[in-house]
Amino acid sequence: MCDDLTPYGVKIRYSQELYIEEYHVTKALQETEILYDWLMGILES
């Protein structure tokens, strides 16, 4: 999951072109929400 999100973080550091389609954004947001919920569950326990 984190490997899928890496290109979005790399884009900020490097100026290479990154072509993003709507399904990429949808998938990234879903995976980010899953990761966030998992982490919050750990922190709250």
Chimera marker file (.cmm) of the C-alpha trace (Angstrom):
<marker_set name="trace">
<marker id="1" x="0.000" y="0.000" z="0.000" r="1" g="1" b="0" radius="0.5"/>
<marker id="2" x="2.717" y="2.508" z="0.906" r="1" g="1" b="0" radius="0.5"/>
<marker id="3" x="4.535" y="1.668" z="-2.325" r="1" g="1" b="0" radius="0.5"/>
<marker id="4" x="1.432" y="2.795" z="-4.214" r="1" g="1" b="0" radius="0.5"/>
<marker id="5" x="1.526" y="6.189" z="-2.472" r="1" g="1" b="0" radius="0.5"/>
<marker id="6" x="5.274" y="6.796" z="-2.938" r="1" g="1" b="0" radius="0.5"/>
<marker id="7" x="5.028" y="8.433" z="-6.387" r="1" g="1" b="0" radius="0.5"/>
<marker id="8" x="2.868" y="11.216" z="-4.957" r="1" g="1" b="0" radius="0.5"/>
<marker id="9" x="5.493" y="12.087" z="-2.349" r="1" g="1" b="0" radius="0.5"/>
<marker id="10" x="8.317" y="11.865" z="-4.871" r="1" g="1" b="0" radius="0.5"/>
<marker id="11" x="6.565" y="14.321" z="-7.201" r="1" g="1" b="0" radius="0.5"/>
<marker id="12" x="6.957" y="17.058" z="-4.596" r="1" g="1" b="0" radius="0.5"/>
<marker id="13" x="10.738" y="16.535" z="-4.381" r="1" g="1" b="0" radius="0.5"/>
<marker id="14" x="11.504" y="16.035" z="-8.064" r="1" g="1" b="0" radius="0.5"/>
<marker id="15" x="10.184" y="17.971" z="-11.022" r="1" g="1" b="0" radius="0.5"/>
<marker id="16" x="9.665" y="15.004" z="-13.339" r="1" g="1" b="0" radius="0.5"/>
<marker id="17" x="6.237" y="14.806" z="-14.915" r="1" g="1" b="0" radius="0.5"/>
<marker id="18" x="3.770" y="12.484" z="-13.201" r="1" g="1" b="0" radius="0.5"/>
<marker id="19" x="0.594" y="11.779" z="-15.166" r="1" g="1" b="0" radius="0.5"/>
<marker id="20" x="-2.298" y="11.106" z="-12.796" r="1" g="1" b="0" radius="0.5"/>
<marker id="21" x="-5.714" y="9.910" z="-13.888" r="1" g="1" b="0" radius="0.5"/>
<marker id="22" x="-8.856" y="10.046" z="-11.773" r="1" g="1" b="0" radius="0.5"/>
<marker id="23" x="-8.656" y="6.366" z="-10.834" r="1" g="1" b="0" radius="0.5"/>
<marker id="24" x="-5.131" y="6.960" z="-9.461" r="1" g="1" b="0" radius="0.5"/>
<marker id="25" x="-6.465" y="9.702" z="-7.197" r="1" g="1" b="0" radius="0.5"/>
<marker id="26" x="-9.395" y="7.578" z="-6.038" r="1" g="1" b="0" radius="0.5"/>
<marker id="27" x="-7.132" y="4.621" z="-5.234" r="1" g="1" b="0" radius="0.5"/>
<marker id="28" x="-4.589" y="6.821" z="-3.430" r="1" g="1" b="0" radius="0.5"/>
<marker id="29" x="-7.296" y="8.423" z="-1.292" r="1" g="1" b="0" radius="0.5"/>
<marker id="30" x="-8.777" y="5.030" z="-0.395" r="1" g="1" b="0" radius="0.5"/>
<marker id="31" x="-5.392" y="3.604" z="0.549" r="1" g="1" b="0" radius="0.5"/>
<marker id="32" x="-4.501" y="6.703" z="2.541" r="1" g="1" b="0" radius="0.5"/>
<marker id="33" x="-7.747" y="6.425" z="4.499" r="1" g="1" b="0" radius="0.5"/>
<marker id="34" x="-7.070" y="2.745" z="5.251" r="1" g="1" b="0" radius="0.5"/>
<marker id="35" x="-3.549" y="3.561" z="6.420" r="1" g="1" b="0" radius="0.5"/>
<marker id="36" x="-4.792" y="6.481" z="8.541" r="1" g="1" b="0" radius="0.5"/>
<marker id="37" x="-7.518" y="4.375" z="10.191" r="1" g="1" b="0" radius="0.5"/>
<marker id="38" x="-5.001" y="1.596" z="10.930" r="1" g="1" b="0" radius="0.5"/>
<marker id="39" x="-2.533" y="4.015" z="12.488" r="1" g="1" b="0" radius="0.5"/>
<marker id="40" x="-5.181" y="5.800" z="14.552" r="1" g="1" b="0" radius="0.5"/>
<marker id="41" x="-6.354" y="2.418" z="15.852" r="1" g="1" b="0" radius="0.5"/>
<marker id="42" x="-2.829" y="1.676" z="17.067" r="1" g="1" b="0" radius="0.5"/>
<marker id="43" x="-2.370" y="5.106" z="18.638" r="1" g="1" b="0" radius="0.5"/>
<marker id="44" x="-5.718" y="4.983" z="20.441" r="1" g="1" b="0" radius="0.5"/>
<marker id="45" x="-5.144" y="1.535" z="21.959" r="1" g="1" b="0" radius="0.5"/>
<link id1="1" id2="2" r="1" g="1" b="0" radius="0.2"/>
<link id1="2" id2="3" r="1" g="1" b="0" radius="0.2"/>
<link id1="3" id2="4" r="1" g="1" b="0" radius="0.2"/>
<link id1="4" id2="5" r="1" g="1" b="0" radius="0.2"/>
<link id1="5" id2="6" r="1" g="1" b="0" radius="0.2"/>
<link id1="6" id2="7" r="1" g="1" b="0" radius="0.2"/>
<link id1="7" id2="8" r="1" g="1" b="0" radius="0.2"/>
<link id1="8" id2="9" r="1" g="1" b="0" radius="0.2"/>
<link id1="9" id2="10" r="1" g="1" b="0" radius="0.2"/>
<link id1="10" id2="11" r="1" g="1" b="0" radius="0.2"/>
<link id1="11" id2="12" r="1" g="1" b="0" radius="0.2"/>
<link id1="12" id2="13" r="1" g="1" b="0" radius="0.2"/>
<link id1="13" id2="14" r="1" g="1" b="0" radius="0.2"/>
<link id1="14" id2="15" r="1" g="1" b="0" radius="0.2"/>
<link id1="15" id2="16" r="1" g="1" b="0" radius="0.2"/>
<link id1="16" id2="17" r="1" g="1" b="0" radius="0.2"/>
<link id1="17" id2="18" r="1" g="1" b="0" radius="0.2"/>
<link id1="18" id2="19" r="1" g="1" b="0" radius="0.2"/>
<link id1="19" id2="20" r="1" g="1" b="0" radius="0.2"/>
<link id1="20" id2="21" r="1" g="1" b="0" radius="0.2"/>
<link id1="21" id2="22" r="1" g="1" b="0" radius="0.2"/>
<link id1="22" id2="23" r="1" g="1" b="0" radius="0.2"/>
<link id1="23" id2="24" r="1" g="1" b="0" radius="0.2"/>
<link id1="24" id2="25" r="1" g="1" b="0" radius="0.2"/>
<link id1="25" id2="26" r="1" g="1" b="0" radius="0.2"/>
<link id1="26" id2="27" r="1" g="1" b="0" radius="0.2"/>
<link id1="27" id2="28" r="1" g="1" b="0" radius="0.2"/>
<link id1="28" id2="29" r="1" g="1" b="0" radius="0.2"/>
<link id1="29" id2="30" r="1" g="1" b="0" radius="0.2"/>
<link id1="30" id2="31" r="1" g="1" b="0" radius="0.2"/>
<link id1="31" id2="32" r="1" g="1" b="0" radius="0.2"/>
<link id1="32" id2="33" r="1" g="1" b="0" radius="0.2"/>
<link id1="33" id2="34" r="1" g="1" b="0" radius="0.2"/>
<link id1="34" id2="35" r="1" g="1" b="0" radius="0.2"/>
<link id1="35" id2="36" r="1" g="1" b="0" radius="0.2"/>
<link id1="36" id2="37" r="1" g="1" b="0" radius="0.2"/>
<link id1="37" id2="38" r="1" g="1" b="0" radius="0.2"/>
<link id1="38" id2="39" r="1" g="1" b="0" radius="0.2"/>
<link id1="39" id2="40" r="1" g="1" b="0" radius="0.2"/>
<link id1="40" id2="41" r="1" g="1" b="0" radius="0.2"/>
<link id1="41" id2="42" r="1" g="1" b="0" radius="0.2"/>
<link id1="42" id2="43" r="1" g="1" b="0" radius="0.2"/>
<link id1="43" id2="44" r="1" g="1" b="0" radius="0.2"/>
<link id1="44" id2="45" r="1" g="1" b="0" radius="0.2"/>
</marker_set>
